[in-house]
Amino acid sequence: MRGLSPYVPGEQPRHPRLVKLNTNESPYAPSPRVLEAVASAGADALRRYPDPSSTALRETIAGHFALAPEQVFVGNGSDEVLAHAFLGLLKHPRPLAFPDISYSFYPVWCGLYAIEALRVPLDAALAIDVDAFPSDCGGIILPNPNAPTGRLLPLAEIERLVAAHGDCVVVVDEAYIDFGGVSAAALVGLYPNLLVVQTLSKSRALAGLRVGYALGDTGLIEGLNRVKDSFNSYPLDAIAQRAAVASFEDREWFDDCCRRVVATRDRVTAALEALGFSVLPSAANFVFARPPAGAAAALFAALRAEGIIARHFDRPRISEYLRISVGTEEEMDRLLAAVQAWCEMAGGTAARP
């Protein structure tokens, strides 16, 4: 265990006027139906154990995606679901392949479960190339849209990857799919080697409740359940299950929040580009932006001094970029004003966002 390099989550700083744009949380509250479901939970919901199978929630998710409940697995956030997939589905003698610039928890799980990792380089545009994944890997996992870049693979490319690797499990981590992509859930019935993982933390504003789920062939779901029931039979508490069901029931609220995030993201992208930034095309609830002259570390420090927290990854190929979560309109206005002031002080463009 001393040899592990654990995942480092985004910091949770304290500041009297904090603008927190570093952990890709929703800028908006969850559906009022969620709050009602939480408030109406009685004493029995607390004193008794929750349904270990999360039956109502799995049925709700299955109905949302036109699947059977047996094709749905739920867990304590998508991180737990992914961790179970690493142990139960992706641990093989051949290496597990994933993008070299990707979710930084993947190599952590490889270290924890003694899985050989094969990092597949992104192309020159920091995009995933499905043809770069070798045919002899033991499994594949990738986020779509990718993180931290935000770049999206079209559904046709995902299908091409899954079809080309029918002898291994392909996990598509769709934490940000609701902000501009088409879910690979539509392919679950066609490819028994496909596992799609999603979360309620981002687009459904439930990061504080920790609810994630996987969609896949019943054989894959059975494997996940075997791991779960060998680890923790009650991963989702009764409140989380009720809240998650209510979230799926309010489609109008969900659609509206996603539209607002996308509109703000596009506005911020245009404003940053007007200031001389290079911004990768994003289908997520964040932007991946390179400041003029690549001075990401300097801008990160300047924003932090103003109580605006973004995410800087001091890693090869992306150290000149900042990942900036989409906040409320007011939060993004404050961000853009601070960036404008920094550009002027640094001698950059004086264009107004």
BELDA-V41520 format. One record per helix or strand of 3 or more residues. SS is the DSSP state (~ for helix, > for strand). FROM is the first residue (numbers start at 0). TO is the last residue. If there is no record, write none. Layout:
# BELDA-V41520
ss & from & to
SS & FROM & TO
SS & FROM & TO
This chain:
# BELDA-V41520
ss & from & to
~ & 31 & 38
~ & 43 & 46
~ & 54 & 64
~ & 68 & 70
> & 71 & 74
~ & 76 & 87
> & 95 & 98
~ & 104 & 111
> & 116 & 119
~ & 129 & 131
> & 138 & 142
~ & 154 & 163
> & 168 & 172
~ & 176 & 178
~ & 183 & 186
> & 193 & 198
> & 211 & 215
~ & 217 & 228
~ & 237 & 248
~ & 250 & 273
> & 285 & 289
~ & 291 & 293
~ & 295 & 304
> & 320 & 324
~ & 328 & 344
